[in-house]
Structures are given as C-alpha cells and as structure tokens.
Amino acid sequence: MAIEIKKFKKILIANRGEIAVRIHRACQELGIQTVAVHSTADNDALHVKMANESVCIGPAQADKSYLNIPAILSAAEVTDVEAIHPGYGFLSENAKFAQIVEKLGFTFIGPKHNHITLMGDKVEAIKCMIKTGVPTIPGSGGAISDVEDAVKIANKIGYPVLIKAAAGGGGRGMQVAHSDLALRKAVLIAKAEAKAAFGDDRIYLEKFLEKPRHIEVQILADMHGNVITLGERDCSMQRRYQKIIEESPSPAINDKQRKYISDLCVKICKDIGYIGCGTVEFLYENDEFYFIEMNTRLQVEHPVTEMVTGVDLVKEQINVAMGHELRIKKNDIELRGHSIECRINAENAETFRPSPGKVTEYFVPGGPDVRVDSCLYNNCTISPYYDAMVAKLIVHGSTREEAISRLQRALNEFIVGGVDTILPLHQRLVSTNAFAKGEYNIHSVGRFIENKRL
C-alpha cells in the first residue's frame, strides 16, 4: 500500500515553555508556520511571541488550558493547520488525544495511538517485553491484586522492592519497601498517589536495584519499516527519580554493550511496528540491562543526542509524520565526542521549593559548543502553575573531560536573577570527583544532597 506524502504548511504546537520554542525553531527552518496555544498566564510567554499565530485556550490551570483537548482542537480548526506537535508532557502521551487528532483529519506528530496506549501502561509494556524476549526486572509481571499478593511476591524475589504506578512516570506513585510491614504501608501510599496523579490506582512491584544506572536509547522509525538508533543517554543523575543531568554517550558501558542494547531496541520497534520518535529505557547493574519503560515522544534530554550525532530530532519527527523515509541510515550514525545537559529548574537549590516570579536579569553562557534551550528573557515572569524547569544548558566536547570543563565554565557564566534556580547545585555536582570519573548511579544525587558527596 502506497504511503501518502504530505506537505505541512502550518503546525500547531500543543505545548508551552522551552519545548514549544524548540519546536517553533525547527519549523521555521523547514519553512513551516507555527501556531502557539497558551493560557492566560502565558500571554507574554516566549513561545507566543515567536509563533506566527497564537490562540488563547483557557485560564492558567493546565487542566483548563494545555490539557483541554476540545480547546486545542478548536484552535487547530480555526487556524487551518495540517498537523499538531505535542512536545513532551501534557498531552504528548495521551492516546485519546492522538486518536481524536487523526480522526479529525490532522496529523499527530508522534506514534500511533495504539503504541501510546501499549507503552503508557507500564504493566502491559512489561508483558509485551517479556513476550518479545527483552530482559525485565524481576517482579510481579503485572498489576498486584492486593497487599497480601504484594507481600507474597516480595518474599519470593527478596527485599528491598519498589512499588510503581501502572499508569505512571516521573517518579510519582513510587515507594521503596524493605520489610513486610513497610510494604503494607507503601502499597496503600502508592495506590493513593497513583490515583491522584493518573486517575488509575493500579500498581506493580519490582526488585529494587541497589546501584543501577539509568540508560536509555533514542530510536527513530518511519512508515517504510526503517528503524535506527542514535546512541544512548545516561540519565542516572536523578533527584527523587527526576532526571537533572544527562549525558551521551554513557561512561558506564562499552561498544559491545552499546551494540547489544541498540539491536535490542531495533527489535522491539520492529516487533510492534513502531513509527516516530521514541526512547527505550533500561536500568543497568552488574553488566545486565533491564527494560523499565518506553517513552513514545520526544524526551526532555534529546539535545545531548543531537549534539553527538548532528541529527535534528524534531525535524526528523516532522519528516516522518509527512510520510518520508528517514533521511539518515544506520551507517550514517557516528557518535562524535561527548555531550552533557543540565536541567535548570526555578527552585531553591537547598530546599527545592519552587521559585516563581519576575526574572530581573538573564544572561546565557556562550562560546563553542554551548547551547541553551530556554523560555526565559529579561523581565519575563515564571508562572507558579507549571513545571519548574525553565531552561536546559547543553555542552559538547571532543572528549568527556573537555565537555565537563566546558560545562563548569558555562554554569559559572549562567545568570538568572530575581528567582532561585538549581544552578548552584549543578555547579557542585559536576565538580565532584565521582562525576569526573563517571562513577555514579540513580541514588547518587540523593546521597549528595544529604551528605554533600556523591
């Protein structure tokens, strides 16, 4: 069956902040006009100022604006766009939204809704990986029925164990238990958190790994059956399961291991017929990889992959959505040098309390191989209604050592006045011996915050 090749003249960006700015810039370079949607709190936001057109879709609360599907689709209708790019977060992994977008005749710049559904349900995703022969963390293998079921499984695989939300992500609904008593309490807390965050209280259980790395693989797949990987990212520098520093390639694995997980990810995508941009995530410990989830969207940390491969992932997303074959082949991919990203949140670096307010001074670092993706500008206002991440600092070096040195210099140059940011925390973290040696795991940042050492 012939695949229709489309030509987008105008794309609606169903998001805000730095990712909306990032998508707009890619569209501008492709000669595609953009429509920004925004809440009343974002009337003066950078993505609104930059877009060719803008539509206010509701009040400040996200559920009445950026999560308001009818309002977003109405904006798409009145502005006569051909496609909608969801960015990350908000509706990017909402299968219902993707399905409605396609039914109304727009193109959803992302995977098919059935793949979003499959991978969005962590329990079903794990079942799929087990059938495919992909290694997974020992655990319940499905949703647990009740507290006693959880205790039985935990005693079988051994403590400590991790309780996770079936519909979750970003660390919400996650609890660690080291005993039967702690598990009984953790199950109740996890179910309540999962219900509040996702409207779904199903939870599952996994063996808690003591010192794992978080390794993820970037994939691209088109409608013609072509699937490629673009190296891996090490996202082990996390606070409460929220990534704050990412790098590529990982300092923890070798070329043989890199090929192994790359081939594994290609197999996963081909087996399920995946189309678009996605990321397969693993925990890595004692030379073993364990699948944890697949994100069916563009990742926050995609710039480090772009820096080491030279591939514009947003442009490739749009290219694939128009029906074209991937413009790059497996043999074209070569990891060049090293890249590191720091997420800059408007939070106090000690208490992590959100710090909305007016930005009174804004100076971004420059120089060779320094990139800043941001939604900030002088005298802009950071809203209290949305995620605290307001910028990303990304650097590249010919070696990891050069990248770290460049990052340290760039962090020292970066100025955001009028609000608190976690820039001081990043300065401390990347100056430690453990980071310099690449000797860290997903629990290291938590220990550093508590003990002031990785």
N, C-alpha and C positions, 0 to 999 in steps of 0.2 A: 504493500500500500504506500502510495506516494505521500511524502510529508510536505504539508503546505509551508512555504517560506513566507514569513510575514515581514512587514516593514513598519517599525514603530516610529511615529512622528511625535507622540506625546505620551509620557508615562506619569502616572500619579504615584507619589511616594507616600505610602501609608505608615509614616513614622515621624520621628522628630529627632532633635539633637544632632550629635556628630555623625550618626549613620545616615541621616537624611541629607546632610551636607555632602557626605562622601558619595552617595548615590547620584545626587544632582551633578556633581563634578564629572562623574563618568558619563552621564547622559549628555552633558554639554559637549564633551569631547567627541561623542558619537553623533552629534548634530541632532539630538533628540530634545524636545522641550519638556519641561517638568511642571507638575502641579504639586504644590505643597498643601497638605491639610494641617490644621492647627487648632488648638484650643484657645479660649480667650486669654489664658495665662501666657500663651506663646505668640501673642500678636506681633511682638517685636523680635521674635527669635530669628537667628541667622538663617535657618533653612527657609523661612518665609521670605526674608529679604532677598535671598539668592534665586528663588524659583521664578519661572516665567509667569506663573499664575498661583494664586493661593485661595483656599476656601476655609472659612472657619466652620468647624464641625461640632462645636459644643463647648460647654464650660470646662473649667480646669480639671475636674476629676476625670481620670483616664477612662473609667467605665462609661462616661457620658461623652467622650470625645474619641481618643485614639483606639478605644475598644468598641466604639459604636459602629457596628457593621452597616446598618442602614444609612447612617450619615456619610460614611466613607464611600459607599456605593453611589449615593446620590451625587456626591462631589464628582465622582468619576463620570457619571451620566452627563451632568451639566457642563463639564469641561471637555467632553468628547475625547477622552483618552482611549488608547488601544490596550494598555497594559497597566498593571498595578504591581509595584515592588514593595514588599512588606518589611524589608530591612531585617532586623533581629528583634526579639522581644515582641510585646504587644500581640499582634495577630499573625506573626510570621509562621507559627506552628499550629495554627488553628485550622483544622481540616475542613470544618464547616465553612469558614470564610473562603478558603481556596476553592471549594466546590461551588459556592454561590458565584464567585467571581467568574469562573469558567462558564457556568450556566447562563450568565447574563451576557456572554459574548466577549468579555475581556480576557486577556491573557494574564494568568497569575505567574509572576516571575519567581518560580520555585518548583518543587517537585509536585507530583500528582497527589491529590488529597488522600488517596488510599495509603500512600507511603508515609504521609504525615501522621495518619491515624495509627499505622502499624508501629512506627518508631516512637510516637508520642506516648504510647502505652508501654512503660518500661517492662512490665511483666510479659506482654506479648512479644516485645522486641527480643527479650532474653530467650523465650521459647523458640522464636524464629532462628536465632543464632545457634541454639543447641541442635536444631534440625539441620542447619547448614554445616555443622561441624566446627563452629567457631568456639574457642575456649571461653568459658564464663566463670565467674567467681562461684565457688561452692555456696549453695544457699537453698532457699525454698523452691526455686524453679517456677514459682507462681505466687499469686496472692495468698497470704495466710488467712485461714478461716477465723481463728480466734486466738486468744492469749495462750491457751494450752497447746495449740498447734505450734505457735512460735517457740514455746519452751521446749517442746519435743524436738523440733528441728535444730534449735541452738545446741542442745545437748548432744545431738548426733554429729554436728560439724565442729563443735567446740567454741568456747568463748575466747575473745570478745566477738560480738556480732553487731552488724549495722542494720538498722531498720530504715527503709526508704519508701517514699511515696510512689505508687504505681504511675500516677499521672504527673509526677513532679520533675523538678530540676532546680539547679541553683542552690542546692543545699537545704531547701525548705522541706519540712517533714522528715528530716533525717535525725536519728538518735542512735547513740552507741550504748551497748549494754555489756557488762562484764560478769553478770550473775543472773540467776533466775529471778530474784527479787527485783533487780534493776530492769530486767527485760519486761516484766509485767507492767511496771510503771511506764517504761519507754514506749511500749506499744500503744498505750492509751494516749500519751502525749503526741506521738507521731500521727496517729489517726486523726486527732483533733486538728493538728497543724495542717495535715493534708486536706482535710475537709474545708478548712478556712481558706487555704491558698488556691486549691484547684477544684473545689466542689466535688471531690472524689476521695473517700477515706480509705480506699484500698491501699494496703501496704505489703511489702515483701521483705524478705530477710536474706542477708548475705554475710559470709565470713568477713570480719573486719581485718583488713590487712594492716600490719604494724608500720611498715615503712615503704609504701608504694610510691612510684612516680605516676603522674598523670600524663600519658602520651596520647596524642590524637593525630589522625591522618586526614589531610584535606583531599577530598575527591571532587572530580568533575565528570559528569556523564551527559551525553547528548541523546537525541531521539533516534540516532542511527546505530546505536549499540556500542559506541565508543566510550570507554571508561579509562580515566587516568588518575593517578595520584600525584600530588605535588609536595612530597616530603611530609615530615611530621613536625608537630609543635610540642614542646614540653611545657605543660601548664601546671606544674607541681607547686609553684609558689602561690598558695591559696590561704585565704583567711576565712574560716568557717565555710569551707567548700566553695568560696567565691574566688575566682582567679583574680590575681592582681598583677602578676608578672608572667609573661610568656616568652619563649624563645624558640628559634628554629635555626639549625637542627638541634635535636636533644643531645646534651653532653653525656647522656647515660647509656646510649645504645650505639652499636656498631653497624657497619654497612650490611652485614649478613642479616641482622635483626631488622634493619630498616627495610630490606627487600622482603622479608617474611611478612611483616605487617602490611606492607604495600600490596603484595599479592593477595593477602587475605581480604583486604578492603575491596579490591577489584572484584574478587569472587563474590563477596556479599552483595555488591551493587548489581552485578550481572545476574545473580540468582533471583533477586527480587525485581529486576527491571527498572532500577532507579534512574531518574532523569533529573539533572540540575546540579546544583552545588550542595555539598553536604560534608559532614565531618563524623568520622567513626572514632569513638573514644575508648581508650583502654586504661586499666591500671596495670602497672608493670612492677613486679617484685620477684627477686631471686631468679632472674632470667626467664620469667614466664609472663606472657601477656594475657589479660582477661578483659573481654568485652564488657563495657558498662552501659553504653548508650550510643545512639546515632542522632546527631542534630541535623534536621532536614532544612537547613537555612545557612545563610552567611553567618560566620562567627565574629564576635567582637574582635578577636585576635587575628583576623585574616591578614592584616598588613604585614606581619612578620613573614608569612608565606610569600606575599607579593615581593617583599624586599629580597628574598633569597632566590626566587625563581624568575622575577621580572614579568610575571603574569598578572594582569589586572583582573581579579576575580569577579568584580561587579560587571565589567564589560563582557566577560565570558558568560556570566549568568544571563545577561540580556541577549547575547548572541545565541545561546542555546534555546532560550524561550522563543526566539523568532524562527526556530526550526533548522538553523545552520548546524553543520558538523563543527566539532571542536576545531579551533584554528591551530591548536598545538597537539603534538603527538607525544607518545611516551618517550621516544628517543630524544625529543626536544628539551625535556626537563633535565636541568642540571642545577643542583643546589650550589649557589655561589656565596661563599663567605658565611656570615652569621648575623642574625637579627634578633633584637630583644625589644619587647614592648612593655611599658609601664602604664597601667590604667590610673588616671588621675581623677580621684573622687573628691567632691566637695564635702569632706568630712574632717573632723578633728583627728590629727594623726595619733593622738593618745587615747581618746575616748571613743572615737569613731562615730561621734554624734553628727548627724547631717548639718551642713552649714550653708543654708540658702541665703541669698542676699545679693546686693549690688557689687559687681566686680569693679573696683575703683582703679585697678592697674592690671594691665595684661601685657606680658612680654614673652614671646615664644623663642626658644633656642633655635639657632641656625647652624650653618656650616655643612660640609659634605656629609651626605648620607644620614641626615637628620630630618625626620618627618613628624609633624604634629597634626593629628586629626582631632578637630575640636568644634564646638558650637559656641565658643566664647568670643567676646570682643569687648573693648573698653566700654565701661558704663552699662553693660548688659546686666540683666537680673537672672540669677539662678533660682528657679522655681522650687518650692518645697513639695510639689505634687508628684515629682517623677524620680527616676533613678538618680543616684548621686554622681554617677560617672559623667564628667563634663569634657574630658579630653583624653587622648592617648598619645604618649610620646614613644616613637619608634625610631630605633637607630640601626644602622648596618655597618659592619666592619669586615675586612678581608679575613679576620680571624675572630674567635670568641673574645680573646684578650683585647683586641682593638675595639670590638663592639662594647665591651664593658667600660673601657676607658672613655669612649665617646659618650656613652650613656651617663656616666658620672659627671662629665663636663656639662652635658645638656641639662641634666637635672639641676645643677647649680645655677644655670642661666635662667631657668623657667621661673617666671614670676606671675602669681595670681593674687592680686591684692583685694582686700575688703571681705574676703571669706576664708575659712580654713580649708586646706586641702591635705591630702596624704603625701604630698611631695617630700616632707621631712622623713617619713617612714621609708619611702623608696630610696632616699639618699643613704639611709643607714643600712638597709637590706643589701643593696648592690655593692656596698663597701666591705662586707664581711668576707672572711677567708673561705667560708663554706660556699658562698655564692661564686666566688672566684674559681674555686675548684669544681663547681658544678655538683657539689655533694649536698643535696637537699631532697626532701620528699614532701608529700602533701600536708604533713603535720608540722613542717619546719617553721613556717611563719607564725603559727600559733605559739610555738615554744619561744620564738624570738620575742614576740610581744610580751610574753610572760617573764622570760628570763634575760632578755636583751642579748641573746645569742642564738644563732641557727643550730 
